[in-house]
Amino acid sequence: MFPGTKPANFDWNSDLAISPIPNSGFWEILLWLLRQRRRFQVVGISMLPLLKPGDEILVDCSSYRLSNPSIGDVVVVNSPDSPNLNLVKRVVSIHPNGACFLQGDNRFYSTDSWDFGWVESHLIVGRVTSRFL
């Protein structure tokens, strides 16, 4: 964490209620076929109840080229500790320099920014757009 900074308060109940991940529709599948979305499979339980192990998700890897992540976004990120490992986490705070504080929804079973600190924006692979069906 950056000295003297704490993540903003995050209202887990209301923020989770307004940000479900929709199932893939026609356009999401088409974008995946056109290689505008990448497909990932969820392995762990850190994002329960939103994402379960075995769920497949579609990720917009270009979503943050022209804009910054927003608080509440669910993102895929390269782990700061293991660059070959991808993690799915929620953005809960954004530092003025653009770094993000990420947490899993299942806080007791998540390795996240409480463990590895603020995540630089270049490590974010993209924003989760839908659950692949």
LOMARVO-493060 format. One record per residue (C-alpha): residue number from 1; residue in three letters; x, y, z. Coordinates in Angstrom, 2 decimals, decimal comma. Last residue first. Layout:
<rolos>
+-----+------+---------+---------+---------+
:  nr : rest :       u :       v :       w :
+-----+------+---------+---------+---------+
: NUM :  ALA :       X :       Y :       Z :
...
+-----+------+---------+---------+---------+
</rolos>
This chain:
<rolos>
+-----+------+---------+---------+---------+
:  nr : rest :       u :       v :       w :
+-----+------+---------+---------+---------+
: 133 :  LEU :  -22,49 :  -19,96 :  -21,78 :
: 132 :  PHE :  -19,74 :  -17,44 :  -21,09 :
: 131 :  ARG :  -20,37 :  -15,16 :  -18,10 :
: 130 :  SER :  -20,15 :  -11,56 :  -19,16 :
: 129 :  THR :  -18,13 :   -8,35 :  -19,43 :
: 128 :  VAL :  -15,13 :   -8,95 :  -17,16 :
: 127 :  ARG :  -12,85 :   -5,93 :  -17,58 :
: 126 :  GLY :   -9,32 :   -6,31 :  -18,91 :
: 125 :  VAL :   -5,75 :   -7,58 :  -18,49 :
: 124 :  ILE :   -4,92 :   -5,27 :  -15,58 :
: 123 :  LEU :   -1,17 :   -5,35 :  -14,89 :
: 122 :  HIS :   -0,63 :   -1,99 :  -16,65 :
: 121 :  SER :   -2,93 :   -0,39 :  -14,04 :
: 120 :  GLU :   -0,45 :   -0,89 :  -11,21 :
: 119 :  VAL :   -1,85 :   -3,04 :   -8,42 :
: 118 :  TRP :   -1,90 :   -1,75 :   -4,83 :
: 117 :  GLY :   -0,73 :   -4,21 :   -2,20 :
: 116 :  PHE :    0,17 :   -7,90 :   -2,43 :
: 115 :  ASP :   -1,73 :   -9,40 :    0,53 :
: 114 :  TRP :   -4,50 :   -6,87 :    1,27 :
: 113 :  SER :   -4,45 :   -6,29 :   -2,48 :
: 112 :  ASP :   -5,77 :   -9,80 :   -3,10 :
: 111 :  THR :   -5,45 :  -13,42 :   -2,08 :
: 110 :  SER :   -9,05 :  -14,34 :   -1,37 :
: 109 :  TYR :  -10,68 :  -16,89 :    0,90 :
: 108 :  PHE :  -11,89 :  -14,72 :    3,79 :
: 107 :  ARG :  -12,93 :  -11,89 :    1,46 :
: 106 :  ASN :  -15,22 :  -13,89 :   -0,80 :
: 105 :  ASP :  -15,85 :  -10,88 :   -3,07 :
: 104 :  GLY :  -12,16 :  -10,82 :   -3,97 :
: 103 :  GLN :  -10,37 :   -7,54 :   -3,49 :
: 102 :  LEU :   -8,39 :   -5,12 :   -5,64 :
: 101 :  PHE :   -6,81 :   -1,77 :   -4,78 :
: 100 :  CYS :   -6,01 :   -0,08 :   -8,07 :
:  99 :  ALA :   -3,06 :    2,05 :   -9,19 :
:  98 :  GLY :   -3,99 :    5,10 :  -11,28 :
:  97 :  ASN :   -1,66 :    7,67 :   -9,67 :
:  96 :  PRO :   -4,61 :    9,16 :   -7,73 :
:  95 :  HIS :   -5,17 :    5,72 :   -6,13 :
:  94 :  ILE :   -8,29 :    3,80 :   -7,14 :
:  93 :  SER :  -10,34 :    1,82 :   -4,65 :
:  92 :  VAL :  -12,53 :   -1,29 :   -4,59 :
:  91 :  VAL :  -11,73 :   -2,81 :   -8,00 :
:  90 :  ARG :  -13,09 :   -6,37 :   -7,94 :
:  89 :  LYS :  -10,88 :   -9,40 :   -8,54 :
:  88 :  VAL :  -10,24 :  -12,20 :  -11,05 :
:  87 :  LEU :   -6,61 :  -13,36 :  -10,99 :
:  86 :  ASN :   -4,30 :  -14,44 :  -13,80 :
:  85 :  LEU :   -1,07 :  -16,29 :  -12,98 :
:  84 :  ASN :    1,93 :  -16,11 :  -15,33 :
:  83 :  PRO :    3,16 :  -12,89 :  -13,67 :
:  82 :  SER :    3,31 :  -14,52 :  -10,22 :
:  81 :  ASP :    3,59 :  -11,97 :   -7,37 :
:  80 :  PRO :    1,96 :   -8,99 :   -9,11 :
:  79 :  SER :   -0,75 :  -11,36 :  -10,39 :
:  78 :  ASN :   -1,81 :  -10,48 :  -13,90 :
:  77 :  VAL :   -5,29 :   -8,98 :  -13,61 :
:  76 :  VAL :   -8,78 :   -9,97 :  -14,71 :
:  75 :  VAL :  -11,29 :   -7,33 :  -13,70 :
:  74 :  VAL :  -14,64 :   -6,90 :  -11,96 :
:  73 :  ASP :  -15,47 :   -3,20 :  -11,94 :
:  72 :  GLY :  -16,89 :   -1,88 :   -8,65 :
:  71 :  ILE :  -14,75 :    1,25 :   -8,53 :
:  70 :  SER :  -14,03 :    2,26 :  -12,09 :
:  69 :  PRO :  -11,11 :    1,24 :  -14,26 :
:  68 :  ASN :   -9,55 :    3,97 :  -16,39 :
:  67 :  SER :  -10,47 :    4,93 :  -19,93 :
:  66 :  LEU :   -8,99 :    4,82 :  -23,42 :
:  65 :  ARG :   -7,00 :    1,58 :  -23,27 :
:  64 :  TYR :   -9,03 :    0,35 :  -20,31 :
:  63 :  SER :  -11,71 :   -1,64 :  -22,14 :
:  62 :  SER :   -9,33 :   -3,17 :  -24,69 :
:  61 :  CYS :   -9,01 :   -6,55 :  -22,98 :
:  60 :  ASP :  -12,78 :   -7,01 :  -22,79 :
:  59 :  VAL :  -13,07 :  -10,24 :  -20,80 :
:  58 :  LEU :  -15,49 :  -13,13 :  -21,28 :
:  57 :  ILE :  -16,04 :  -15,47 :  -18,36 :
:  56 :  GLU :  -16,16 :  -19,23 :  -17,87 :
:  55 :  ASP :  -17,46 :  -20,57 :  -14,59 :
:  54 :  GLY :  -15,61 :  -23,70 :  -13,42 :
:  53 :  PRO :  -15,09 :  -22,46 :   -9,88 :
:  52 :  LYS :  -17,95 :  -20,10 :   -9,06 :
:  51 :  LEU :  -18,30 :  -16,41 :   -9,85 :
:  50 :  LEU :  -20,59 :  -13,93 :   -8,06 :
:  49 :  PRO :  -20,96 :  -15,93 :   -4,81 :
:  48 :  LEU :  -18,02 :  -16,40 :   -4,66 :
:  47 :  MET :  -15,15 :  -14,35 :   -6,15 :
:  46 :  SER :  -12,28 :  -15,89 :   -4,15 :
:  45 :  ILE :  -13,46 :  -19,45 :   -4,76 :
:  44 :  GLY :  -10,75 :  -20,58 :   -7,17 :
:  43 :  VAL :  -10,54 :  -21,76 :  -10,79 :
:  42 :  VAL :  -12,53 :  -19,35 :  -12,95 :
:  41 :  GLN :  -12,08 :  -20,06 :  -16,66 :
:  40 :  PHE :  -11,04 :  -17,30 :  -19,05 :
:  39 :  ARG :  -12,27 :  -16,29 :  -22,50 :
:  38 :  ARG :  -10,88 :  -13,29 :  -24,31 :
:  37 :  ARG :  -13,12 :  -10,74 :  -26,04 :
:  36 :  GLN :  -12,62 :   -8,76 :  -29,25 :
:  35 :  ARG :  -11,44 :  -11,91 :  -31,02 :
:  34 :  LEU :  -14,18 :  -11,74 :  -33,67 :
:  33 :  LEU :  -15,66 :  -14,94 :  -32,20 :
:  32 :  TRP :  -15,55 :  -13,30 :  -28,75 :
:  31 :  LEU :  -17,28 :  -10,17 :  -30,13 :
:  30 :  LEU :  -19,96 :  -12,41 :  -31,66 :
:  29 :  ILE :  -20,44 :  -14,23 :  -28,34 :
:  28 :  GLU :  -20,80 :  -10,88 :  -26,54 :
:  27 :  TRP :  -23,19 :   -9,63 :  -29,21 :
:  26 :  PHE :  -25,47 :  -12,70 :  -29,07 :
:  25 :  GLY :  -25,71 :  -12,72 :  -25,29 :
:  24 :  SER :  -23,26 :  -13,88 :  -22,68 :
:  23 :  ASN :  -24,76 :  -14,18 :  -19,21 :
:  22 :  PRO :  -24,72 :  -11,01 :  -17,17 :
:  21 :  ILE :  -22,20 :  -10,27 :  -14,40 :
:  20 :  PRO :  -23,95 :   -8,71 :  -11,45 :
:  19 :  SER :  -23,01 :   -5,14 :  -10,51 :
:  18 :  ILE :  -25,91 :   -3,50 :   -8,70 :
:  17 :  ALA :  -26,26 :   -6,01 :   -5,86 :
:  16 :  LEU :  -22,51 :   -6,22 :   -5,33 :
:  15 :  ASP :  -22,28 :   -2,48 :   -4,73 :
:  14 :  SER :  -25,29 :   -2,45 :   -2,41 :
:  13 :  ASN :  -24,18 :   -5,26 :   -0,12 :
:  12 :  TRP :  -20,40 :   -4,83 :   -0,26 :
:  11 :  ASP :  -20,46 :   -1,11 :    0,52 :
:  10 :  PHE :  -16,84 :   -0,20 :   -0,19 :
:   9 :  ASN :  -15,08 :    2,30 :    2,00 :
:   8 :  ALA :  -12,16 :    3,78 :    0,15 :
:   7 :  PRO :   -8,84 :    1,96 :    0,26 :
:   6 :  LYS :   -6,30 :    3,35 :    2,69 :
:   5 :  THR :   -3,43 :    5,67 :    2,00 :
:   4 :  GLY :   -0,77 :    7,11 :    4,29 :
:   3 :  PRO :    2,12 :    5,32 :    2,64 :
:   2 :  PHE :    1,13 :    3,54 :   -0,59 :
:   1 :  MET :    0,00 :    0,00 :    0,00 :
+-----+------+---------+---------+---------+
</rolos>
